[in-house]
Amino acid sequence: MERVPVRELDAKERIKSFNEVCLGYSEEEAIKEASRCLNCKSANCVKKCPVGIDIPKFIDHIKKGEFKEAAEVIFMYNNLPSICGRVCPQEIQCEGGCVLKNKGQAVAIGKLERFVGDYVLENNLDVVKRKPMNGKKVAVVGSGPAGLSCASTLATLGYQVTIYEALHEAGGVLVYGIPEFRLPKEKIVKREIENLIKLGVQIKTNVIVGRTVTINQLMDEMGYDAIFIGTGAGLPKFMGIKGENANGVFSANEFLTRANLMRAFLDEYDTPLKIGKKVAVVGGGNVAMDAARTAVRLGAEVHIVYRRTEEEMPARLEEIHHAKEEGVIFDILTNPVEILKDDKGWVKGMVLRKMELKDADETGRRTPVEIEGSDYTEEFDTVIMAIGTVPNPIITYTTNEIKINNRKCIIVEEETGETTMEGVYAGGDAVTGAATVILAMEAGKKAAYAIHKKCHPGEM
């Protein structure tokens, strides 16, 4: 049986709005797709899931139309299925391990997970049980995937949890980084956060830990028994090329934050985003695709400028496919060497250099090498740099006990997530550098159980 296709908005229509592109499965479609699962006894899909969801079990419940029971299975492992089902790279994780992939198409595990998560939200189902309060309190710094996962796990274990968020809205990268057309904020993210509040978690926004209050103050003066740092990797990287300081050069973080969190695409919001008629997005990851597809919706002709070939792009195949459908132009084996400015300091174009691939580097990808004499110039009104991020060092600057490595990532004990400061834990992109939502969630959950083991060793 072939994979049940997922309904999507037509590309010509979706570029006119920020409405969600993927419409998901109906109940009938979900049951039909679930029936493709072979219920393998040695399930490779489970082995490749970062949080180890019992995938055959939850899919078996879907087959039988037992959607609440399917949710109860998922929520034992994953607190945010509606989100993970939309944004996680299932093709290289759970679906990458599906035996049906060798014979055609893997079971649409991610879309089935999304269906179950949405079913819970739409029907206001209570599938998470909380243990009685245990008298301990924990501070969680950052409300992105790692922080939300840690907070939710601790709350169900009976802890008094307070999340401290630097921005004015909770959600971290789920709110400021991932566009509305991939992850609806009101429909999904805010409702997931509301469910967290129902569990008793407090959320304090506009609090910059490291400035408004320090880690030491949280521990010593405010009496927290433990702290989890899940502040992500929000500090953008730049290339360091000539002209990069021109007006009209954005980091992808700034561009997406203004578009997503500050709603710059809506006329009634006073947060203009001037990008002109032609935009270059430098990079080939999911963030680059998000920036490019956002710029398309703002009316620009958009070019992805990437120094390797499409096969080496780290972005999800689905995101590349959607970007192409929406008219994004891919300038592969191409690298910027200079950003050109007009007499008022605004971007007017870029000098680009062609590349070729040589032997593979330590990551397994072939190394791009410049082709001498291949430079050419192309006009652009805006340049968006999407070449990676590193953790913001604000906490470690004000907390000497917390050590970082040469990549500015917090050093932790691998099994527990505990930092070099006793009682302080960290996880997600603040530790690994920019990675996936599900890996951040797994780190938050692991740290929560390590905190619980330390505070209540007899219960583990």
Steps between C-alpha positions, in 0.01 A plus 500: 500500500631846410547770759191712557582847362468797732278783387681830442411851390574566135834678455348790302255567781722441800764757400231767542459434873667351806235228537629153585612311189448142617139426597560163666293181501129458561395214733429276201835582338689444826343156548579408139864610530538327838382175343820496291712441813634145523526519883858372488619319811848644466386852415780704345271805505508495882877463505538806277256716701702729731243463780424132436123524439331159475404570140341165407281519810363850439448424131315181589257707708445731202421198281220414742373859520621524861642850475503585871681174574752586226553837668557338839781294347666800332476726806694245703802603289424830328316799646470694173383263224312767301823695475738210438266354239536823306864599530716195581709334226315169505655392171838455672362396839199272556394471136861444401485173693169377354542173308243614245742771392708228333199391296356840416381756754532490877192522717420871555588481870545876537164581342330236721666649808376843395148361449493358854641818653245714318220262605596557865498880458178512299312282749661645815600153616678455832768238437770622739473419872681696768640353821436683831721799578829386651617825662787567259524785251698532178575798276509442123682762295360528149164388362609330181471124437760400761354725769139402429587131506693529826227710664221267392682189623584658836144626545359149451748377762360745755744792484416867524645627172558857385617577146696822445479628140700796367249598231145627550345175379569140598599235248860577407595394148151351455363856509777722364679263263261262326255675266123494536458302178693210655390532863184702583549701819142550624375157394794293623781669696290718729263215577791272589629770735152544649497127578832544677351778712210269586757261645599779740807638323553876545646699211671835558582690180731798445752354745856481369680250719856622518384864508160542670595224743804273515525123539660552840209716613250238389684239705610697805238771546189352339551151635465280192606141557624468142523701179474389137650719227333460160584831338571363154748632246372840397821687420541515121815432304620719215750439220730793572505612137532856371174698507328273752420805716280652227142603567279219378720218628310290755585199703231237445426523873418870483304463177289209626449654845367819347274305266379239750504649849457865399246413225672727248301343216174647633412859413350573842831431677751785517804283428588560135726260316645667191646239266452641151437298187791254500642309798799269544496246782845358571492143636338163440339393827143510628549857626605607150187338356283671763653839420470447125137388514416791731659748257298349214183571696615859544502534120866461408687296243715276721829323435656236725878541471676181607861398458436127460246307289140431588593144607716643781233737632420428866142628461212252508402365160144618558619857562715501185206360301261764635750780435534394136123475460473856630746636246823526701801494265795282606845638413707196596880468501507875556650705785489875579835677514380861533178690567469815289355825639349806339603855596257497794637176645220268388550163337498517122649162411757230567819375341460124473758232434437156351612193694578136430501203735815306586565222753272446801580674830470354852119529486482285188397788273722595208702816549411805288795664324499835319531508122757763410376773268132407537378815679186672379269770634127480562261768621318450832308731731536286813740232622402256776779302665383153605834331563453388857477621857683461831372526859473846653769523772307737728444240775853363496644855507326558834541151646864401531416153629340401167767408246469507121700338220673666205166509310344706784279202591438416866696197621279235662526148635369288214275266698329762718541838330650649818737790436826570680290686761331265745121499475499679165413299189488590132384348174398562142676742266674677792700179540514348149482807280211532255321165462143365479193559714472134600864479611452808715187348650682177575774695681243690706324181599827324589606791720158502672540137604857568615371787716230273640752228579717750687211656693314172568751216458267244660236540229717398204 
